[in-house]
Amino acid sequence: MYKGQSITVIIPCLNEEQGIARVLGAMPDFVDERIVVDNGSTDRTAQVAASLGAVVVAEQVRGYGRSYRRGFACATGDLIVTLDGDHSYPVDALSYLIEAFLHLDVDFLSASRFPVRDSSAMSLKHKLGNLVLSLAMSLLFLRWVRDSQSGMWVFRRAILKEMKLEADGMAFSEEIKIEALRNPGIRFGEISILYSTRLGEKKLNPWRDGFHNLVFLAKKRFWR
């Protein structure tokens, strides 16, 4: 519980045995519910997460979006916080992020990884790809978003019923922000965080996922 708000943290994982131990080990005491969505891991991710007190939920159909929708369905907290299981997002900044959320009086707060202060955390290729996707989203939806691909957010669980979330893959990151931005009843904010080098294997395919995300943006904007 944080200032009268119950907190659920949702972490999608695919073979994050090393990172999830660090993430859960650093989780603040005020977090009421820790949900790890195991997306078909072949290592000990699920066992490690369970041993550290997390509720482990299985999602057998692969996909970033599928994992999050499964986690959302299980969440009970007033506020939902999301982050990755690879320890790239700052677990120790949860109180800072929630304080900003409450101070700004928003319903959805996205944590931007830019400017990237750790030079080893993101390659130039990934920086350029994120810039292109963020510019495309900002132009298509007429609202500047610095980091459309960020995977760390704080939002009120109650707004999920106002969103139409369909993306199964990595495009889910931009879709949930678009759904928040397009709804006049949802107040959207963005704040910078410190992004770090991930632990474990990389799963993102920058060319494939970047192209799919661009196509998704166009469909989301122009197709009903």
C-alpha positions as CSV (number, residue, x, y, z in Angstrom):
1,M,0.0,0.0,0.0
2,Y,1.3,3.4,-0.9
3,K,-0.5,6.5,0.4
4,G,-3.8,4.7,0.4
5,Q,-3.4,3.0,-3.0
6,S,-2.8,-0.7,-3.3
7,I,0.0,-1.5,-5.8
8,T,0.3,-4.4,-8.2
9,V,3.5,-4.9,-10.2
10,I,3.3,-7.0,-13.3
11,I,6.4,-8.4,-15.0
12,P,6.2,-10.4,-18.2
13,C,9.0,-12.9,-18.5
14,L,10.6,-15.3,-21.1
15,N,13.7,-16.9,-19.8
16,E,14.6,-14.2,-17.3
17,E,16.0,-16.5,-14.5
18,Q,18.9,-14.1,-13.8
19,G,17.1,-10.8,-14.1
20,I,13.9,-11.7,-12.2
21,A,15.9,-12.6,-9.1
22,R,17.4,-9.1,-9.1
23,V,14.1,-7.4,-9.8
24,L,12.1,-9.2,-7.2
25,G,14.9,-8.9,-4.7
26,A,14.9,-5.2,-5.0
27,M,11.1,-4.8,-4.9
28,P,9.9,-2.2,-2.3
29,D,7.9,-3.4,0.6
30,F,4.9,-1.2,-0.2
31,V,4.1,-3.4,-3.3
32,D,1.0,-5.4,-2.4
33,E,1.0,-7.8,-5.3
34,R,3.8,-9.1,-7.5
35,I,2.6,-10.9,-10.7
36,V,5.2,-12.6,-12.9
37,V,3.7,-13.8,-16.2
38,D,5.8,-16.7,-17.4
39,N,5.5,-16.7,-21.2
40,G,6.7,-20.3,-21.8
41,S,10.2,-20.0,-20.2
42,T,12.5,-23.0,-20.5
43,D,14.8,-22.0,-17.7
44,R,14.0,-21.6,-13.9
45,T,12.2,-18.2,-14.2
46,A,8.9,-19.5,-12.8
47,Q,10.6,-21.3,-9.9
48,V,12.8,-18.4,-9.0
49,A,9.9,-15.9,-9.1
50,A,7.7,-18.2,-6.9
51,S,10.5,-18.7,-4.4
52,L,10.8,-14.9,-4.0
53,G,7.1,-14.5,-3.2
54,A,5.7,-13.6,-6.7
55,V,2.4,-14.9,-8.0
56,V,3.4,-16.8,-11.2
57,V,0.8,-16.9,-13.9
58,A,1.4,-18.9,-17.1
59,E,0.7,-17.6,-20.6
60,Q,1.5,-20.3,-23.1
61,V,0.8,-18.2,-26.2
62,R,4.0,-16.3,-26.9
63,G,3.8,-12.5,-27.1
64,Y,4.5,-9.4,-25.0
65,G,0.9,-8.2,-25.4
66,R,-0.5,-11.6,-24.6
67,S,1.5,-11.7,-21.4
68,Y,0.4,-8.3,-20.2
69,R,-3.3,-8.9,-20.9
70,R,-3.0,-12.1,-18.9
71,G,-1.4,-10.2,-16.1
72,F,-4.0,-7.4,-16.2
73,A,-6.8,-10.0,-15.8
74,C,-5.2,-11.2,-12.6
75,A,-4.3,-7.8,-11.0
76,T,-6.3,-6.5,-8.0
77,G,-4.4,-3.3,-7.1
78,D,-5.7,0.2,-7.4
79,L,-2.5,1.1,-9.4
80,I,-0.6,-1.1,-11.8
81,V,3.1,-0.7,-12.3
82,T,4.8,-2.6,-15.2
83,L,8.5,-3.4,-15.9
84,D,10.6,-6.0,-17.5
85,G,12.1,-9.0,-15.9
86,D,15.6,-8.3,-17.2
87,H,16.5,-5.6,-14.6
88,S,16.8,-2.9,-17.2
89,Y,14.1,-0.7,-15.6
90,P,14.8,0.8,-12.2
91,V,13.0,-1.2,-9.5
92,D,14.3,1.2,-6.9
93,A,12.6,4.1,-8.6
94,L,9.0,2.8,-8.0
95,S,8.3,5.3,-5.2
96,Y,9.7,8.1,-7.4
97,L,7.5,7.1,-10.3
98,I,4.3,6.7,-8.1
99,E,5.0,10.0,-6.4
100,A,5.3,11.7,-9.8
101,F,2.0,9.9,-10.9
102,L,0.2,11.3,-7.8
103,H,1.8,14.8,-8.1
104,L,0.9,15.2,-11.8
105,D,-2.6,13.9,-11.1
106,V,-2.7,11.7,-14.1
107,D,-4.3,8.3,-14.9
108,F,-1.5,6.9,-17.0
109,L,2.2,7.8,-16.6
110,S,4.8,6.4,-19.0
111,A,8.5,6.2,-18.0
112,S,10.7,7.4,-20.8
113,R,14.1,5.9,-21.2
114,F,15.4,9.0,-22.9
115,P,17.8,10.6,-22.6
116,V,19.8,7.3,-22.2
117,R,22.4,8.1,-19.5
118,D,24.0,4.6,-19.5
119,S,25.8,4.4,-22.9
120,S,25.9,0.6,-22.8
121,A,22.1,0.3,-22.1
122,M,21.0,0.9,-25.7
123,S,22.8,0.7,-29.0
124,L,22.7,3.5,-31.6
125,K,20.5,1.3,-33.8
126,H,18.0,0.9,-31.1
127,K,18.1,4.6,-30.3
128,L,17.4,5.5,-33.9
129,G,14.6,2.9,-34.2
130,N,12.9,4.2,-31.1
131,L,13.2,7.8,-32.4
132,V,11.6,6.8,-35.7
133,L,8.7,5.0,-33.9
134,S,8.2,7.7,-31.4
135,L,8.1,10.4,-34.1
136,A,5.7,8.3,-36.2
137,M,3.3,7.8,-33.3
138,S,3.5,11.5,-32.3
139,L,2.7,12.7,-35.8
140,L,-0.1,10.2,-36.4
141,F,-1.8,10.9,-33.0
142,L,-0.9,14.6,-32.7
143,R,0.6,14.3,-29.2
144,W,4.4,14.3,-28.5
145,V,5.6,11.1,-26.8
146,R,9.3,10.8,-26.2
147,D,9.4,7.1,-25.8
148,S,6.6,5.2,-27.5
149,Q,8.3,1.8,-26.8
150,S,8.8,2.1,-23.1
151,G,7.7,-0.9,-21.0
152,M,7.5,0.8,-17.6
153,W,4.2,2.5,-16.8
154,V,2.0,3.4,-13.8
155,F,-1.7,3.6,-14.3
156,R,-5.1,3.2,-12.6
157,R,-6.4,-0.3,-13.0
158,A,-9.9,1.2,-13.5
159,I,-9.0,2.7,-16.9
160,L,-8.4,-0.7,-18.5
161,K,-12.1,-1.1,-19.1
162,E,-11.9,2.1,-21.3
163,M,-9.2,0.6,-23.5
164,K,-9.3,-1.7,-26.5
165,L,-6.1,-3.6,-26.3
166,E,-5.5,-6.2,-29.0
167,A,-1.8,-6.3,-29.9
168,D,-0.2,-9.7,-29.0
169,G,3.4,-8.7,-29.6
170,M,5.8,-5.8,-28.9
171,A,3.3,-3.3,-30.4
172,F,1.4,-3.5,-27.2
173,S,3.8,-0.9,-25.7
174,E,2.6,1.7,-28.1
175,E,-1.0,0.5,-28.2
176,I,-1.6,1.0,-24.5
177,K,-0.2,4.6,-24.7
178,I,-2.4,5.3,-27.8
179,E,-5.5,4.1,-26.0
180,A,-4.7,6.4,-23.1
181,L,-3.9,9.4,-25.4
182,R,-7.0,9.0,-27.5
183,N,-9.4,8.9,-24.6
184,P,-10.3,12.4,-23.4
185,G,-11.2,11.0,-20.0
186,I,-7.7,9.6,-19.4
187,R,-5.0,12.0,-18.3
188,F,-1.6,11.0,-19.8
189,G,1.9,12.0,-18.6
190,E,5.5,11.0,-19.3
191,I,8.6,11.2,-17.1
192,S,12.2,10.2,-17.6
193,I,13.9,7.4,-15.7
194,L,17.3,5.8,-15.6
195,Y,17.5,2.8,-18.0
196,S,20.2,0.2,-17.5
197,T,21.9,-2.7,-19.4
198,R,19.7,-5.8,-19.4
199,L,20.6,-9.1,-17.8
200,G,20.2,-12.3,-19.8
201,E,19.6,-13.0,-23.5
202,K,18.2,-10.4,-25.9
203,K,14.9,-11.3,-27.5
204,L,14.1,-8.2,-29.5
205,N,14.6,-8.3,-33.3
206,P,14.9,-4.6,-34.1
207,W,14.2,-4.8,-37.9
208,R,11.3,-7.2,-37.7
209,D,9.7,-5.7,-34.5
210,G,10.3,-2.1,-35.7
211,F,8.6,-2.8,-39.1
212,H,5.7,-4.5,-37.4
213,N,5.3,-1.7,-35.0
214,L,5.2,0.9,-37.8
215,V,2.6,-1.1,-39.6
216,F,0.6,-1.4,-36.4
217,L,0.7,2.4,-35.9
218,A,-0.8,2.9,-39.3
219,K,-3.5,0.4,-38.8
220,K,-4.4,1.8,-35.4
221,R,-4.7,5.3,-36.8
222,F,-6.5,4.7,-40.1
223,W,-8.3,1.3,-39.8
224,R,-11.4,0.8,-37.7
